[in-house]
Amino acid sequence: MSEEFLFVVQIVFWVMLVLTLHCYLLFPVTLPFVSEIFKRKKKVADSNGELPTVSILISAYNEEAVIERKIQNILEIDYPKDKLEVLIGDDGSADRTAEIVARYADQGITLVKAPKNAGKAAMLNRLNGIAKNDILVLCDANTMFFPNVVRKLVQPFQDKKIGCACGHLILSDKSGSVLGRGESSYWDLESEIKKFEGILDRLIGGNGALYAIRRELYTELPVKKSVMDDFFIATKVLQKGYFCTFVSSAIGTEQTSKESSGEFRRKVRIGRANFNFLHSYLPLLNPFRPLTAYLFFSHKILRWFSPHILILLYVANALLLTRGLIYQLSFGAFTLALLVALFKIVPSGYYFLSMNFAMLKGFFLAFTREKSGGWAREARSDDDA
């Protein structure tokens, strides 16, 4: 190999190493300091102020195992009933989901039934068209709320520049799977990042399990390709010049996937959906909004392209083994970390490896033709509860 080629490989190695360290170490470690320096002055919430009207939107597909528990959970919410609308969309379920929801019509639960399974995005668009209230709270059928969650979620909207508020999802794992344990650990870190982004009022993406937006800021979701509704809607709020915040006291709970294979398939779909609309999110890199651009690049772009970065890093390192001890030691460390993760010695390591592989698979699937509409429900560890 020529000296010129090896020089280029060295540049690739160090750039990929810096990007990896920034994404998984420097960014989360320095984010608390960044949030303290650049935190946005918020309007103090008035707990005695007028409460806004709220519409809860739930898109459900084959959720008979949890939907009744979810309805009971909603009925226990501490919020004025005359200011609360609940719309549950049954997206052509093949089970008893619609039948169960229909039983609660006299308790303020409205069933919106689709004739066939068209997908979550299509159902959310339909529910938004029906909703009458000022604030939309979007959540999943398997997410259980603390009673005060709606009151907590709507408080930030007293500030007219807040367009989206994301709640705090706590994941618990009853499955005992390696991926389930790894997912819980990963989500703890993700929640910390969201907390500090929330201090900046520049939360990069919501959480479909529990978030709220002003109804007038809802952006029609694309339905021809899979899309992450929470991320798409929240980023459009940012692009419209409004702020997105995180409400750590608005708590919802959820179980991890029941099977490791189910969690992997879900991550592949998430990866594919993110890459499907990457072009739509690139305006967040606007240099005239440097803080938002920095957060989006560090938290999302680098995460989405982590598998590409890590593969380039490992290959470049292998090509540089003859260039000195530092490259031999780093290659040994990378190989050891790979084996530890591959053989599930450390659950979080195996989760990290699996999710990066899922992201890479989703990247390539984004270039293939996709059947529009529909969704496949994955079993969760609370299905038998």
N, C-alpha and C positions, 0 to 999 in steps of 0.2 A: 504493500500500500504506500502511495506517495505521501510525502510530508504535507503537501497541500491538502490532500484528502483528510489526513489525520488531524490537521489543524481545524478543519471544518467540523469534524466529529467531536473534537474537544469543545468547541463553541456550543454545539448541540447538547452535549452532556451537561455543561455547566448551566446553560439556560434552562434545560428541562429540570435540573436539580433545584434551581432557585424557584421555578414556578411551583414545583411540588411542595417545597418547604413553605413557600408563601401560602399556598392553598390550605395546607393541613396543620401548619404550626404558626407561622408569623401572623397570618390574618386573624385566626381566632384568639391568639394571645394578645395582640395589640388592639383588637376591636374595643375592649372596655375603655382604653385610653382615648381612642378616636371618638367614641361616643361621648366621653366626658368633655372633650375639647370642642366638639362640633354639635353638641346636643341642641335641639331646637327648643326655644321657649314656648311652652304650651299654655293654653288657656286653662286656668284652674277649673276643674269640674265642679259644678254646683249640684250637690246631691239632692237638693230640694227643688231643682229646676224642673220644667215641664218635660215629661218623658215623651220621646217621639213614638209614632206608630211603627209597628214592626211586623214584617211578614217573614215567617220561617219557611224556607223552601227545602224540600227533601226529594231527591230523585231516587227511587227505589226499584230494584230489579231482583226478583226471587229472594226476598228478605223475610219470608214467613218465620224464620227462626228467631229474629230479633225485633221485628216491626212492632209487635204489641208492647214489648218492653220499652221501645223507643217512644211510643205514643203515651204510655203511662208516665214516662220520664218528662215529656213535654207538658203534660197536664199538671205536673208538680212545679212547673216554673213559676217563680215569684215575679209576676209582671201583670199589670192590669189587663184583664181579659178583653176589655173593650178596645184595647190598643194592640191586641195581638191577633194575627191571622196565621193559620197553619195550613200550608198546602203541601200535600204529599202526592207526588206523581208516580203512578205505577207504570213503568215503562214496558208494558207487554209481558209481565211476569207469567211464568208457566206454573207457578204454585199458588198458594192462597193469600198472597200479599194484599191484593185488592180487596178481597173478601174481608180480611181482618180490619183494614183501614176503614172500610165502609161502615163497620159497626159503630164507629165513633162520630158519625156525622152530627148527632145531636149534642156532641160535646165540643163543637167548634173545629173539628178536624175535617178538612175538605179533601176529598179524593179527586185527583185529576188523572183519568185513565187514558193511556195511549192504546190504540188498536194493535200496534205491533212494537216490537223492541227496536227502537231507533237510536238508542244511545243516550248517555247522560247529558251530553251537550244539548241535544235536541230537546230533551225534557226540561232542562233548566231554562232554555229560551222560552219554552211554552209557559212554564210557571211564572217567569218574569213578566210575560205578557198579561197574565191574569192578576198578579199581585197588585194590591191597591195602596200599600203603606209606604212610608218614607224610607225606612231602613230595611234592607233585605239581610236576613241571617241565613246563610247557606251551610248545610251540615250533612253528614252521612247518616244512614239509618242505624249504623252500629255505634255511633258516638253518643255516649250518655253525658248529659249536662249536670253540673252542679245547679241547684235551684236558682242561684243569683246570676247565672251566666249572661242572660240577656241584658239585665240592668248594667252589668259590668261592661259588656260589649258596646252598648250605646253611649256610654259616658263620653268617650273621646269626640263624638260627633257634635258636641257643643262648640267645638272649634270648627269653623266653617271650612277650613282648609283640609281637614281630615276627610278623606274619601273612603278609606277602608280600614277596618280594625280586625286583627286576627287574634283568636283566643289561644289558650295554652292547652295543647293536647298532651295528655299523659298516657303513654303506652305501657301496657302490662302484658306479660307473656305467660300463658298457661300451657302453651304447646310443648315447651321443653326442647324445641328444636334449636340447633346451633344458630340458624339464621334468625330465629325469634329472639334469642338472647342478644345476638349482635345488633339487631335492629333497635332494641330497647336502649342499648348503650349509645348507638349512633344518634338516636332521637333526643337523648339527654343533651348531647353536644349541640345538636341543631336547635333545640329550644333556647339554649344559652345565646347562640348567635342571633336568633330572632329577637331575644330580649334586648340586646344591645342595638340592633338595627331599629327596634321599636323606639328606643330612646332618641334616635336620630329622626324618627318618623319617616324612615325610608326602608321599610320592610320589603325585601326583595322576594315577592311571591307570598301568597296567603297559604292557608292550609284548608283543603277542601272539607276537612272534618268539622271545622268551626271557624267561620269568618263572616264579617258583615260589611256591606257597602251601602252607599247612598243609591237609591233606586235609579236616579237620573244618570248615574255614572256607569250603570251596567252596560257592557259592550256585548253585542250579539256574538255568541260563540260559533265558530266555524264547525260545520257538521260533516264535511266531505272527507276529512282526515281526523284521526284521533288527536285530542287536545287535552292538556291539563287545565281544566276550567279555573281552578283556584289561581294558578300562576298567570294564566292569560288575563283573567279579569283584574287581578291586583296590579299587574304591570301596566295595563291600560289606564288604570286610575293614576299611576305615577306619570305616565306619558301625557295625561291630560292636565298635568300641573298640580295635582292634589297630592296629599301625603298618605302613606300607609303606616299604621302603627301596630304595636303588639301589646295585648292586655294580658299580663301574666296571671291576674286574678280571675279571669274568665276561663274556667277550667272545664274541659271535657275529657272523658276517659274512653279508651278503645283497646281492643285486644289485637295482638299481632296475628299474622297469618297462621293457619293451623298446620300447614305443611310447608317445608322449605321450598319445594318446587313451586308452590303457589306464590310465595313471596318473590321468587326469582322471576316468574312470568309477569307479576305486577310491575316489577322494576324495569323489565324489558319494555312494557307498554309505556311506562312513564318516560323512559329514555327516548323511545320512538316519538312520543307526543311532543317532547321538548324540542327535538331536532326538526320535527315537522314544521314548527313555526319559529325557528331560530331567527329567521329574517325579520319577523314581526317584533322581536324583542331587541334587536340591535340598536334602535334609537335610544335605549337606556345607556348606551356608551357615549352619549353626547358629551364632548369635552367641556361644554359650557355649563354642565351640571356635574362637576367633577366628583362630588361625594357619592351621588347615585351611581355614576359610572364605575367608580372604584369598588363599591359594594357589589354591583352586578358582576363585574369582571372577577373579583376575588371569590365570591360566594357561589356563583352559578357557572359562568363560562369555564373557569378552571376546573370546577367539579365535573361538568359535562364532558370536558375533553381530557380528564384525568387518565383514562385508559390509553389514549393516544400518546400522552406525555410520558406515562410510565413505560410503555413499550419502547419509545424512542430512547428514553433514559437507559433502559436495560441493554438494548442493542448497542448503543453508543459506548456504554461501559465495557461490554464484551470486546468491542473492536479496539479498545484502549488498554487492554491487559498488559501489553508489552511496554507501555509508556511510563510505568512507575508503580511504586508500592501503593500509593493512594488509590489508584484505580483497581488494583487487586483486592485491597481491603474493602472498598465500596462494593465491588462485585460479589465478594463473599458475603457481605452483610445483606445485600439485596436478595441473594439466592437463599440465604438462611431465612429471611423474613418471608419469602415466597413459600418455602417448604413448611414453615410453621403455620401459615395461613391455609395452605392446601390440605394439610393433614388435620385441620380443625383443632390444633393444639390450643390456640387462642380464639374463642368465638368471634370477637370483634375483628380479628384479622381475617378469618374466613368470610365474615360478612362483607368486609371491605373488598376482598378479592372477588367475591361473587357479584357484588353490586357493580363493580367496575366492568366485569365481563358482561353483565346485563346491559349496562349503559352502552358498551361497544356494540353489542348485538342490536340494540335499539337504533344506534347510529346507522348501521348498514340497512336495517329494515326501513328506515325513513326514505331510502332511495328506491324502494320497491312499491308496487301498487298495493293499495290498501282498500279493503272492503269498508265502505262508509257505514256508520251507524252500528248499533248493537254493542254489547259489552259482555264480558265473561266474568261472572262473580267467582271470587276465590273463597274457599272455606276459611273461617276464622276460628280462633281458639275459644270463642264464646258462643259458638253455634249450638252447643248442647246445654247452654246455661238455662 
